[in-house]
Amino acid sequence: MLTISTPIVSVEWLHENLNADNLIVLDATIQKVGTQTNDKKEKQQIQNAVFFDLKNVFLDSEAEYPNTIPSEKYFETEVQKLGINNDSCIVVYDDLGVYSSPRVWWLFRTFGFENIAILNGGLPSWKGAGYMVESKNERTLPVGNFKATINRDKISITEEVLKASCDNKVILDARSKGRFYATEPEPRKDLRGGHIPGSKSLPYKELQVNGKMKSKEELQNIFSEINPKKEEMIFSCGSGITACILALGAEEAGNTNYSVYDGSWTEWASRLELPVEK
């Protein structure tokens, strides 16, 4: 049975193991915030990939804020529908390099599943290496036996983030510096600009080069500089997607003492009673 010991794997590794019996490749592509969809371009995928729908399925659709984590039972049921078992080995990718796929990785880790990794560079790196792609198709597998057990330590809610802010804990924001300092508008209309008081800016792109995550050593240097004492970290972003890129980078660097602020800036800025810095 195929197992993964690192949070990130290369396209070469995936190509070598693509025919493993327990391997499931998940396509976690979503549209990047602030961009327009190009419907003329035919959707392609890695051979036999299964689509993991972050925007319509794997969230709490009744929540007030976007991308809110679903319940344990709901996540378990929907993952089973994809044909995923407790002994599956999962590799997740997206069409933008490493953008939305870390959210899926974080969701599985939060729900107790660890045999999962991100494909470094995603579909662009896969195609760049000359490996086979196919037109999008709806792959259907037998219902799996996946079981979810939520680890709430990986999730922060607003009240916890507010306390961390007041206590000068390490809160890192994955948005651009322009959004962090309110020198450029938020993509969500009428949302306040700025950042959580006391938080630090760490744009997710600073962890990447050409759509790929930086090396383990480079990531260790980044986190050592910003958090030399290896204190507990809370990661935030616009709506909980790119904060998971920081979580992935921290994990690759050997830092496991972190959580993701699920509501992120969309919730914080929407709640007018909460303080904002610019």
Backbone as CSV, one residue per row, in Angstrom:
resi,resn,N_x,N_y,N_z,CA_x,CA_y,CA_z,C_x,C_y,C_z
1,MET,0.853,-1.203,0.000,0.000,0.000,0.000,0.880,1.242,0.000
2,LEU,0.499,2.203,-0.804,1.279,3.430,-0.940,1.027,4.361,0.243
3,THR,2.118,4.847,0.837,2.005,5.824,1.919,2.882,7.026,1.614
4,ILE,2.523,8.157,2.205,3.246,9.413,1.989,3.752,9.911,3.336
5,SER,5.021,10.285,3.388,5.621,10.734,4.647,5.904,12.230,4.660
6,THR,5.624,12.930,3.560,5.865,14.366,3.474,4.604,15.063,2.989
7,PRO,4.403,16.334,3.342,3.188,17.036,2.904,3.198,17.465,1.444
8,ILE,4.363,17.382,0.800,4.499,17.814,-0.591,5.217,16.721,-1.370
9,VAL,4.691,16.396,-2.558,5.372,15.434,-3.434,5.600,16.084,-4.801
10,SER,6.573,15.560,-5.527,6.928,16.091,-6.842,6.108,15.420,-7.933
11,VAL,6.085,16.033,-9.099,5.385,15.418,-10.231,6.070,14.112,-10.627
12,GLU,7.386,14.046,-10.449,8.105,12.807,-10.757,7.647,11.673,-9.840
13,TRP,7.492,11.980,-8.561,7.013,10.973,-7.603,5.624,10.493,-7.994
14,LEU,4.727,11.420,-8.311,3.363,11.025,-8.667,3.362,10.173,-9.935
15,HIS,4.152,10.557,-10.916,4.205,9.796,-12.157,4.671,8.360,-11.904
16,GLU,5.635,8.203,-11.012,6.151,6.868,-10.699,5.127,6.011,-9.961
17,ASN,4.230,6.642,-9.221,3.288,5.908,-8.369,1.837,5.995,-8.846
18,LEU,1.629,6.485,-10.052,0.268,6.781,-10.519,-0.628,5.548,-10.571
19,ASN,-0.049,4.376,-10.716,-0.857,3.162,-10.843,-1.013,2.396,-9.533
20,ALA,-0.599,2.993,-8.423,-0.766,2.328,-7.126,-2.246,2.082,-6.847
21,ASP,-2.558,0.910,-6.315,-3.960,0.509,-6.136,-4.744,1.436,-5.221
22,ASN,-4.085,1.966,-4.195,-4.816,2.780,-3.220,-4.674,4.281,-3.462
23,LEU,-4.076,4.675,-4.589,-3.876,6.099,-4.871,-5.137,6.738,-5.448
24,ILE,-5.497,7.891,-4.910,-6.562,8.715,-5.486,-6.004,10.110,-5.690
25,VAL,-6.095,10.605,-6.913,-5.639,11.953,-7.248,-6.849,12.875,-7.278
26,LEU,-6.790,13.943,-6.503,-7.901,14.888,-6.413,-7.550,16.195,-7.113
27,ASP,-8.448,16.655,-7.957,-8.341,17.961,-8.616,-9.145,18.955,-7.782
28,ALA,-8.447,19.887,-7.134,-9.097,20.831,-6.219,-9.177,22.240,-6.798
29,THR,-9.174,22.361,-8.112,-9.115,23.668,-8.760,-10.343,24.519,-8.453
30,ILE,-10.092,25.775,-8.107,-11.137,26.785,-8.024,-10.650,28.020,-8.776
31,GLN,-11.569,28.924,-9.051,-11.195,30.173,-9.696,-10.503,31.079,-8.688
32,LYS,-9.426,31.697,-9.106,-8.697,32.601,-8.226,-9.520,33.852,-7.965
33,VAL,-9.508,34.314,-6.724,-10.271,35.513,-6.355,-9.835,36.693,-7.215
34,GLY,-10.819,37.398,-7.785,-10.525,38.589,-8.573,-10.225,38.336,-10.029
35,THR,-10.368,37.065,-10.485,-10.115,36.753,-11.892,-11.397,36.325,-12.573
36,GLN,-11.376,36.352,-13.909,-12.526,35.944,-14.698,-12.274,34.565,-15.286
37,THR,-13.335,33.765,-15.385,-13.217,32.432,-15.958,-13.105,32.510,-17.474
38,ASN,-12.189,31.727,-18.036,-12.071,31.624,-19.485,-12.772,30.350,-19.941
39,ASP,-14.045,30.474,-20.318,-14.839,29.299,-20.658,-14.417,28.656,-21.977
40,LYS,-13.647,29.373,-22.786,-13.247,28.851,-24.087,-12.158,27.792,-23.976
41,LYS,-11.466,27.792,-22.847,-10.350,26.873,-22.679,-10.856,25.532,-22.148
42,GLU,-10.508,24.451,-22.854,-10.954,23.124,-22.440,-10.267,22.716,-21.153
43,LYS,-11.059,22.241,-20.215,-10.538,21.784,-18.930,-9.801,20.459,-19.107
44,GLN,-8.591,20.397,-18.571,-7.810,19.169,-18.601,-7.516,18.711,-17.183
45,GLN,-7.167,17.446,-17.038,-6.875,16.914,-15.721,-5.830,15.811,-15.823
46,ILE,-5.221,15.504,-14.693,-4.335,14.347,-14.623,-5.181,13.087,-14.790
47,GLN,-4.620,12.098,-15.427,-5.349,10.874,-15.737,-6.029,10.287,-14.505
48,ASN,-7.339,10.019,-14.643,-8.168,9.389,-13.603,-8.354,10.242,-12.355
49,ALA,-8.121,11.546,-12.459,-8.339,12.422,-11.301,-9.820,12.494,-10.940
50,VAL,-10.065,12.754,-9.679,-11.430,12.931,-9.162,-11.561,14.385,-8.724
51,PHE,-12.649,15.036,-9.117,-12.824,16.451,-8.776,-13.308,16.596,-7.342
52,PHE,-12.611,17.439,-6.584,-12.969,17.753,-5.194,-13.518,19.168,-5.185
53,ASP,-14.823,19.297,-5.029,-15.514,20.568,-5.232,-15.519,21.419,-3.959
54,LEU,-14.531,22.283,-3.844,-14.409,23.136,-2.662,-15.521,24.177,-2.572
55,LYS,-15.999,24.647,-3.698,-16.916,25.783,-3.711,-18.391,25.406,-3.584
56,ASN,-18.736,24.169,-3.892,-20.146,23.784,-3.877,-20.472,22.623,-2.953
57,VAL,-19.468,21.844,-2.579,-19.733,20.641,-1.781,-19.024,20.678,-0.432
58,PHE,-17.709,20.877,-0.439,-16.934,20.690,0.786,-16.811,21.970,1.599
59,LEU,-17.977,22.420,2.071,-18.087,23.596,2.922,-19.452,23.572,3.590
60,ASP,-19.641,24.447,4.538,-20.951,24.599,5.174,-21.736,25.625,4.368
61,SER,-22.631,25.162,3.516,-23.356,26.049,2.594,-24.322,26.980,3.308
62,GLU,-24.644,26.689,4.562,-25.575,27.536,5.317,-24.856,28.535,6.221
63,ALA,-23.539,28.515,6.209,-22.766,29.422,7.062,-22.833,30.852,6.537
64,GLU,-22.579,31.787,7.413,-22.655,33.208,7.057,-21.486,33.638,6.184
65,TYR,-20.342,32.972,6.340,-19.135,33.401,5.634,-18.669,32.316,4.661
66,PRO,-17.961,32.703,3.587,-17.583,31.729,2.561,-16.546,30.720,3.040
67,ASN,-16.608,29.516,2.448,-15.612,28.450,2.659,-15.551,27.923,4.093
68,THR,-16.619,28.125,4.855,-16.632,27.639,6.235,-16.529,26.117,6.268
69,ILE,-15.717,25.608,7.167,-15.514,24.167,7.278,-16.831,23.456,7.591
70,PRO,-17.112,22.325,6.926,-18.365,21.601,7.189,-18.272,20.770,8.456
71,SER,-19.380,20.138,8.806,-19.398,19.271,9.986,-18.637,17.980,9.709
72,GLU,-18.256,17.327,10.780,-17.521,16.065,10.681,-18.312,15.030,9.889
73,LYS,-19.591,14.846,10.211,-20.408,13.833,9.547,-20.605,14.167,8.070
74,TYR,-20.854,15.417,7.763,-21.059,15.814,6.361,-19.790,15.559,5.555
75,PHE,-18.648,15.964,6.076,-17.386,15.759,5.376,-17.156,14.266,5.140
76,GLU,-17.376,13.473,6.160,-17.189,12.022,6.035,-18.060,11.444,4.920
77,THR,-19.332,11.814,4.894,-20.259,11.279,3.897,-19.869,11.683,2.484
78,GLU,-19.521,12.948,2.294,-19.180,13.427,0.952,-17.848,12.858,0.465
79,VAL,-16.900,12.663,1.374,-15.627,12.051,0.996,-15.843,10.589,0.606
80,GLN,-16.683,9.884,1.336,-17.001,8.502,0.980,-17.576,8.414,-0.431
81,LYS,-18.406,9.387,-0.811,-19.013,9.401,-2.146,-17.959,9.477,-3.253
82,LEU,-16.783,10.031,-2.931,-15.707,10.127,-3.920,-14.940,8.815,-4.055
83,GLY,-15.277,7.839,-3.212,-14.597,6.548,-3.284,-13.349,6.461,-2.431
84,ILE,-13.237,7.346,-1.454,-12.039,7.388,-0.613,-12.222,6.500,0.611
85,ASN,-11.187,5.707,0.882,-11.196,4.774,2.005,-10.192,5.198,3.071
86,ASN,-10.270,4.559,4.213,-9.321,4.859,5.282,-7.891,4.529,4.886
87,ASP,-7.725,3.556,3.974,-6.373,3.176,3.552,-5.991,3.784,2.207
88,SER,-6.749,4.770,1.752,-6.380,5.455,0.507,-5.140,6.308,0.705
89,CYS,-4.455,6.565,-0.392,-3.347,7.519,-0.425,-3.772,8.629,-1.378
90,ILE,-3.769,9.868,-0.907,-4.330,10.970,-1.683,-3.249,11.964,-2.078
91,VAL,-3.258,12.361,-3.349,-2.443,13.481,-3.827,-3.399,14.514,-4.400
92,VAL,-3.255,15.758,-3.948,-4.147,16.832,-4.367,-3.384,17.840,-5.218
93,TYR,-4.031,18.319,-6.267,-3.405,19.351,-7.092,-4.453,20.361,-7.527
94,ASP,-4.003,21.474,-8.115,-4.911,22.408,-8.756,-4.266,22.965,-10.020
95,ASP,-5.047,23.679,-10.793,-4.596,24.165,-12.106,-3.708,25.392,-12.023
96,LEU,-3.580,25.977,-10.833,-2.863,27.246,-10.692,-1.475,27.067,-10.074
97,GLY,-1.051,25.849,-9.899,0.248,25.582,-9.271,0.017,25.030,-7.887
98,VAL,0.111,25.891,-6.880,-0.299,25.539,-5.511,-1.136,26.707,-5.003
99,TYR,-2.451,26.574,-5.119,-3.353,27.663,-4.726,-4.467,27.134,-3.815
100,SER,-5.389,26.375,-4.371,-6.508,25.864,-3.577,-6.263,24.464,-3.018
101,SER,-5.307,23.735,-3.596,-5.062,22.364,-3.139,-4.675,22.271,-1.658
102,PRO,-3.906,23.216,-1.095,-3.599,23.107,0.336,-4.836,23.168,1.241
103,ARG,-5.902,23.800,0.774,-7.140,23.813,1.564,-7.668,22.389,1.736
104,VAL,-7.594,21.604,0.672,-8.059,20.217,0.738,-7.154,19.409,1.663
105,TRP,-5.859,19.601,1.512,-4.894,18.938,2.395,-5.194,19.265,3.854
106,TRP,-5.437,20.548,4.153,-5.724,20.967,5.520,-7.045,20.369,6.012
107,LEU,-8.058,20.321,5.149,-9.339,19.733,5.548,-9.162,18.269,5.956
108,PHE,-8.481,17.498,5.128,-8.275,16.088,5.455,-7.474,15.930,6.738
109,ARG,-6.420,16.726,6.890,-5.624,16.642,8.113,-6.467,17.024,9.333
110,THR,-7.298,18.025,9.184,-8.157,18.466,10.286,-9.181,17.403,10.653
111,PHE,-9.593,16.616,9.663,-10.550,15.539,9.926,-9.854,14.188,10.138
112,GLY,-8.571,14.229,10.530,-7.893,13.050,11.025,-7.229,12.149,10.003
113,PHE,-7.136,12.592,8.741,-6.536,11.754,7.695,-5.168,12.316,7.338
114,GLU,-4.119,11.469,7.374,-2.763,11.977,7.208,-2.028,11.452,5.977
115,ASN,-2.561,10.452,5.306,-1.863,9.892,4.139,-2.218,10.701,2.882
116,ILE,-1.811,11.969,2.898,-2.193,12.922,1.859,-1.062,13.918,1.639
117,ALA,-0.901,14.355,0.409,0.130,15.348,0.080,-0.345,16.217,-1.075
118,ILE,0.331,17.356,-1.210,0.093,18.297,-2.302,1.068,17.989,-3.432
119,LEU,0.585,18.095,-4.667,1.460,17.962,-5.837,2.123,19.307,-6.076
120,ASN,3.421,19.373,-5.878,4.130,20.650,-6.009,4.103,21.149,-7.457
121,GLY,3.592,22.347,-7.631,3.482,22.924,-8.965,2.196,22.587,-9.685
122,GLY,1.423,21.648,-9.141,0.124,21.327,-9.699,0.148,20.911,-11.160
123,LEU,-0.974,21.165,-11.840,-1.106,20.760,-13.243,-0.079,21.427,-14.153
124,PRO,0.275,22.709,-13.958,1.292,23.302,-14.833,2.626,22.550,-14.787
125,SER,3.064,22.131,-13.606,4.318,21.388,-13.504,4.179,19.989,-14.092
126,TRP,3.019,19.376,-13.900,2.759,18.049,-14.471,2.850,18.103,-15.999
127,LYS,2.195,19.080,-16.587,2.232,19.228,-18.046,3.620,19.650,-18.517
128,GLY,4.285,20.487,-17.723,5.617,20.941,-18.081,6.632,19.812,-18.136
129,ALA,6.376,18.753,-17.363,7.260,17.591,-17.360,6.924,16.624,-18.494
130,GLY,5.876,16.945,-19.252,5.499,16.114,-20.385,4.633,14.923,-20.033
131,TYR,4.024,14.924,-18.845,3.209,13.793,-18.427,1.787,13.905,-18.978
132,MET,1.112,12.781,-19.051,-0.173,12.677,-19.747,-1.302,13.404,-19.011
133,VAL,-2.126,14.101,-19.774,-3.364,14.685,-19.264,-4.518,14.180,-20.119
134,GLU,-5.719,14.391,-19.632,-6.914,13.993,-20.367,-7.967,15.075,-20.225
135,SER,-8.970,15.032,-21.071,-10.085,15.961,-20.934,-10.844,15.636,-19.653
136,LYS,-11.447,16.662,-19.080,-12.171,16.463,-17.832,-13.255,15.410,-17.999
137,ASN,-13.326,14.490,-17.045,-14.437,13.536,-17.029,-14.810,13.250,-15.585
138,GLU,-16.037,12.837,-15.406,-16.547,12.575,-14.061,-16.253,11.124,-13.687
139,ARG,-15.147,10.907,-12.996,-14.778,9.551,-12.586,-15.618,9.144,-11.376
140,THR,-16.233,7.983,-11.453,-17.065,7.486,-10.359,-16.455,6.225,-9.782
141,LEU,-16.268,6.217,-8.476,-15.705,5.067,-7.775,-16.734,4.515,-6.793
142,PRO,-16.597,3.257,-6.390,-17.491,2.723,-5.353,-17.382,3.544,-4.080
143,VAL,-18.470,3.647,-3.344,-18.480,4.420,-2.099,-17.424,3.875,-1.142
144,GLY,-16.641,4.778,-0.564,-15.550,4.376,0.314,-15.972,4.240,1.764
145,ASN,-15.007,3.858,2.613,-15.284,3.669,4.045,-14.575,4.716,4.908
146,PHE,-14.210,5.839,4.311,-13.508,6.901,5.029,-14.256,7.294,6.299
147,LYS,-13.505,7.442,7.382,-14.073,7.907,8.643,-13.378,9.194,9.082
148,ALA,-14.153,10.173,9.482,-13.611,11.463,9.904,-13.620,11.583,11.425
149,THR,-12.533,12.121,11.952,-12.454,12.451,13.379,-11.829,13.834,13.475
150,ILE,-12.614,14.825,13.820,-12.152,16.213,13.738,-11.130,16.531,14.822
151,ASN,-10.097,17.262,14.431,-9.082,17.779,15.345,-9.285,19.289,15.447
152,ARG,-9.988,19.720,16.449,-10.358,21.140,16.555,-9.170,22.052,16.838
153,ASP,-8.033,21.474,17.204,-6.835,22.285,17.428,-6.331,22.923,16.136
154,LYS,-6.748,22.385,14.987,-6.301,22.920,13.701,-7.181,24.065,13.205
155,ILE,-8.227,24.390,13.963,-9.166,25.446,13.565,-9.202,26.520,14.644
156,SER,-9.160,27.779,14.223,-9.372,28.887,15.153,-10.644,29.618,14.785
157,ILE,-11.413,29.995,15.797,-12.598,30.819,15.581,-12.288,32.244,16.022
158,THR,-13.175,33.172,15.689,-12.910,34.599,15.872,-12.562,34.948,17.314
159,GLU,-13.268,34.391,18.261,-13.019,34.724,19.655,-11.607,34.309,20.081
160,GLU,-11.144,33.194,19.557,-9.782,32.735,19.855,-8.744,33.637,19.197
161,VAL,-9.056,34.082,17.974,-8.129,34.977,17.278,-8.070,36.331,17.978
162,LEU,-9.201,36.821,18.460,-9.231,38.088,19.186,-8.383,38.002,20.449
163,LYS,-8.494,36.898,21.173,-7.675,36.702,22.372,-6.189,36.644,22.003
164,ALA,-5.874,35.925,20.915,-4.489,35.829,20.466,-3.944,37.197,20.082
165,SER,-4.804,38.014,19.461,-4.413,39.378,19.086,-4.100,40.206,20.321
166,CYS,-4.953,40.109,21.325,-4.756,40.874,22.566,-3.529,40.393,23.341
167,ASP,-3.198,39.099,23.183,-2.074,38.507,23.907,-0.772,38.541,23.105
168,ASN,-0.788,39.248,21.971,0.407,39.370,21.108,0.951,38.022,20.630
169,LYS,0.043,37.119,20.330,0.446,35.835,19.772,0.760,35.989,18.281
170,VAL,1.315,34.942,17.672,1.738,35.013,16.273,0.553,34.732,15.351
171,ILE,0.106,35.777,14.650,-0.965,35.665,13.657,-0.383,36.111,12.322
172,LEU,-0.409,35.235,11.331,0.187,35.522,10.030,-0.894,35.583,8.967
173,ASP,-0.842,36.616,8.143,-1.859,36.898,7.131,-1.305,36.627,5.740
174,ALA,-1.985,35.752,4.994,-1.505,35.307,3.680,-1.895,36.231,2.532
175,ARG,-2.711,37.248,2.799,-3.110,38.170,1.729,-1.917,39.014,1.260
176,SER,-2.111,39.709,0.149,-1.063,40.601,-0.347,-0.820,41.731,0.653
177,LYS,0.364,42.322,0.569,0.675,43.441,1.464,-0.254,44.627,1.205
178,GLY,-0.686,44.812,-0.036,-1.618,45.887,-0.354,-2.936,45.735,0.380
179,ARG,-3.437,44.533,0.427,-4.680,44.280,1.161,-4.433,44.362,2.666
180,PHE,-3.303,43.861,3.121,-2.971,43.877,4.543,-2.928,45.308,5.080
181,TYR,-2.315,46.213,4.309,-2.187,47.610,4.738,-3.281,48.509,4.177
182,ALA,-4.278,47.921,3.521,-5.427,48.655,2.982,-5.036,49.698,1.944
183,THR,-3.974,49.440,1.193,-3.595,50.325,0.092,-4.198,49.854,-1.229
184,GLU,-4.802,48.676,-1.216,-5.570,48.196,-2.360,-6.881,47.619,-1.827
185,PRO,-7.969,47.686,-2.615,-9.277,47.273,-2.096,-9.394,45.760,-1.948
186,GLU,-10.261,45.360,-1.048,-10.605,43.950,-0.928,-11.440,43.524,-2.140
187,PRO,-11.247,42.290,-2.636,-12.051,41.834,-3.777,-13.531,41.678,-3.455
188,ARG,-13.850,41.522,-2.172,-15.254,41.426,-1.769,-15.783,42.830,-1.482
189,LYS,-16.783,43.198,-2.204,-17.312,44.560,-2.174,-17.719,44.981,-0.758
190,ASP,-17.375,46.220,-0.419,-17.769,46.861,0.843,-17.108,46.249,2.087
191,LEU,-16.109,45.402,1.906,-15.416,44.830,3.055,-14.323,45.798,3.519
192,ARG,-14.224,45.991,4.834,-13.201,46.883,5.370,-11.805,46.402,4.988
193,GLY,-10.901,47.346,4.791,-9.511,47.004,4.527,-8.698,47.032,5.804
194,GLY,-7.498,46.463,5.732,-6.609,46.464,6.888,-6.300,45.060,7.351
195,HIS,-5.957,44.936,8.647,-5.585,43.629,9.161,-5.921,43.500,10.644
196,ILE,-5.859,42.287,11.132,-6.092,41.999,12.545,-4.982,42.660,13.364
197,PRO,-5.321,43.423,14.389,-4.287,44.095,15.188,-3.231,43.113,15.690
198,GLY,-1.970,43.489,15.484,-0.859,42.671,15.946,-0.442,41.563,14.997
199,SER,-1.231,41.339,13.943,-0.858,40.286,12.989,0.283,40.758,12.089
200,LYS,0.943,39.799,11.454,2.059,40.090,10.556,1.705,39.652,9.140
201,SER,2.251,40.367,8.184,2.006,40.041,6.779,2.993,38.981,6.304
202,LEU,2.450,37.885,5.765,3.261,36.870,5.099,2.492,36.410,3.864
203,PRO,2.545,37.200,2.763,1.813,36.819,1.555,2.190,35.411,1.105
204,TYR,1.190,34.628,0.749,1.466,33.230,0.400,2.458,33.097,-0.742
205,LYS,2.513,34.094,-1.614,3.437,34.022,-2.753,4.898,34.071,-2.315
206,GLU,5.149,34.551,-1.098,6.524,34.575,-0.597,7.030,33.170,-0.243
207,LEU,6.116,32.200,-0.199,6.504,30.816,0.054,6.687,30.034,-1.238
208,GLN,6.529,30.718,-2.372,6.512,30.027,-3.659,7.457,30.667,-4.675
209,VAL,7.833,29.870,-5.662,8.559,30.346,-6.835,7.913,29.708,-8.058
210,ASN,7.396,30.525,-8.937,6.771,30.033,-10.176,5.704,28.972,-9.916
211,GLY,4.865,29.232,-8.927,3.752,28.333,-8.650,4.103,27.073,-7.884
212,LYS,5.368,26.941,-7.454,5.795,25.793,-6.662,6.224,26.257,-5.282
213,MET,6.030,25.412,-4.287,6.498,25.746,-2.951,8.021,25.758,-2.925
214,LYS,8.573,26.660,-2.159,10.019,26.729,-2.009,10.538,25.482,-1.303
215,SER,11.850,25.324,-1.301,12.455,24.142,-0.685,12.209,24.128,0.821
216,LYS,12.376,22.964,1.405,12.197,22.814,2.849,13.103,23.774,3.606
217,GLU,14.348,23.894,3.163,15.305,24.770,3.846,14.881,26.235,3.736
218,GLU,14.412,26.641,2.571,13.951,28.026,2.400,12.744,28.309,3.273
219,LEU,11.828,27.362,3.355,10.645,27.538,4.195,11.030,27.591,5.674
220,GLN,11.984,26.767,6.069,12.453,26.810,7.456,13.040,28.176,7.791
221,ASN,13.788,28.748,6.866,14.378,30.072,7.088,13.308,31.146,7.228
222,ILE,12.270,31.067,6.395,11.186,32.055,6.446,10.481,32.010,7.792
223,PHE,10.124,30.813,8.236,9.379,30.699,9.498,10.275,30.936,10.711
224,SER,11.545,30.606,10.606,12.469,30.886,11.715,12.645,32.386,11.917
225,GLU,12.641,33.127,10.807,12.808,34.581,10.894,11.577,35.259,11.471
226,ILE,10.405,34.788,11.071,9.174,35.460,11.489,8.671,34.937,12.836
227,ASN,9.089,33.725,13.205,8.643,33.115,14.454,9.802,32.331,15.066
228,PRO,10.852,33.046,15.529,12.084,32.382,15.992,11.888,31.462,17.192
229,LYS,10.890,31.740,18.017,10.666,30.926,19.220,9.757,29.729,18.952
230,LYS,9.320,29.579,17.703,8.417,28.483,17.306,7.164,28.450,18.170
231,GLU,6.601,29.643,18.398,5.349,29.737,19.135,4.195,29.241,18.273
232,GLU,3.064,29.000,18.917,1.855,28.614,18.188,1.492,29.715,17.184
233,MET,1.098,29.314,15.988,0.760,30.276,14.943,-0.697,30.118,14.515
234,ILE,-1.306,31.241,14.181,-2.631,31.254,13.566,-2.482,31.852,12.181
235,PHE,-3.012,31.162,11.170,-2.927,31.631,9.796,-4.279,32.150,9.336
236,SER,-4.251,33.315,8.683,-5.466,33.947,8.181,-5.256,34.354,6.725
237,CYS,-6.344,34.661,6.035,-6.261,35.160,4.652,-7.569,35.868,4.346
238,GLY,-8.058,35.775,3.117,-9.325,36.412,2.781,-10.529,35.623,3.248
239,SER,-10.535,34.316,2.930,-11.685,33.484,3.314,-11.289,32.050,3.631
240,GLY,-10.044,31.833,4.047,-9.635,30.514,4.517,-8.990,29.611,3.487
241,ILE,-8.755,30.093,2.278,-8.131,29.256,1.248,-6.609,29.372,1.294
242,THR,-6.077,30.577,1.066,-4.612,30.708,0.983,-3.931,30.659,2.351
243,ALA,-4.683,30.814,3.438,-4.096,30.582,4.764,-3.558,29.162,4.859
244,CYS,-4.188,28.245,4.120,-3.759,26.844,4.146,-2.435,26.653,3.419
245,ILE,-2.064,27.586,2.536,-0.733,27.545,1.919,0.325,27.816,2.983
246,LEU,0.033,28.750,3.888,0.957,28.999,4.999,1.044,27.769,5.903
247,ALA,-0.104,27.111,6.131,-0.100,25.890,6.941,0.752,24.816,6.288
248,LEU,0.630,24.674,4.981,1.433,23.696,4.245,2.920,24.019,4.356
249,GLY,3.259,25.296,4.189,4.650,25.706,4.298,5.209,25.462,5.683
250,ALA,4.401,25.746,6.698,4.839,25.514,8.078,5.064,24.031,8.331
251,GLU,4.148,23.219,7.847,4.257,21.769,8.032,5.515,21.232,7.352
252,GLU,5.772,21.683,6.135,6.964,21.254,5.406,8.230,21.691,6.142
253,ALA,8.157,22.837,6.808,9.301,23.357,7.560,9.468,22.694,8.927
254,GLY,8.533,21.822,9.286,8.630,21.112,10.556,7.886,21.759,11.697
255,ASN,7.036,22.738,11.403,6.251,23.416,12.441,4.819,22.905,12.407
256,THR,4.404,22.195,13.428,3.063,21.609,13.451,2.136,22.305,14.446
257,ASN,2.657,23.291,15.166,1.875,23.983,16.199,1.171,25.196,15.586
258,TYR,0.096,24.939,14.832,-0.600,26.019,14.121,-2.079,25.688,13.967
259,SER,-2.836,26.706,13.621,-4.243,26.536,13.257,-4.578,27.533,12.156
260,VAL,-5.696,27.302,11.491,-6.183,28.190,10.437,-7.440,28.895,10.940
261,TYR,-7.461,30.208,10.787,-8.651,31.005,11.128,-9.655,30.819,10.006
262,ASP,-10.665,30.016,10.272,-11.564,29.590,9.200,-12.355,30.756,8.596
263,GLY,-12.805,31.685,9.429,-13.557,32.831,8.905,-12.672,33.854,8.227
264,SER,-11.417,33.915,8.663,-10.390,34.805,8.111,-10.884,36.249,7.986
265,TRP,-10.259,37.003,7.072,-10.540,38.436,7.021,-11.991,38.743,6.671
266,THR,-12.647,37.888,5.893,-14.040,38.153,5.537,-14.909,38.238,6.780
267,GLU,-14.709,37.329,7.713,-15.493,37.381,8.945,-15.032,38.530,9.837
268,TRP,-13.725,38.656,10.013,-13.212,39.695,10.923,-13.665,41.090,10.481
269,ALA,-13.502,41.395,9.199,-13.840,42.731,8.708,-15.348,42.970,8.659
270,SER,-16.126,41.887,8.563,-17.584,42.025,8.521,-18.172,42.313,9.893
271,ARG,-17.481,41.893,10.916,-17.974,42.108,12.282,-17.432,43.447,12.788
272,LEU,-18.266,44.446,12.706,-17.836,45.831,12.915,-17.393,46.104,14.344
273,GLU,-17.718,45.217,15.277,-17.284,45.428,16.651,-15.812,45.066,16.850
274,LEU,-15.208,44.413,15.832,-13.826,43.971,15.949,-12.869,45.076,15.468
275,PRO,-11.741,45.243,16.146,-10.792,46.304,15.771,-10.011,45.954,14.515
276,VAL,-9.596,46.993,13.780,-8.841,46.824,12.535,-7.654,47.766,12.559
277,GLU,-6.499,47.273,12.109,-5.323,48.113,11.907,-5.072,48.268,10.410
278,LYS,-4.415,49.377,10.052,-4.061,49.609,8.639,-2.587,49.983,8.550
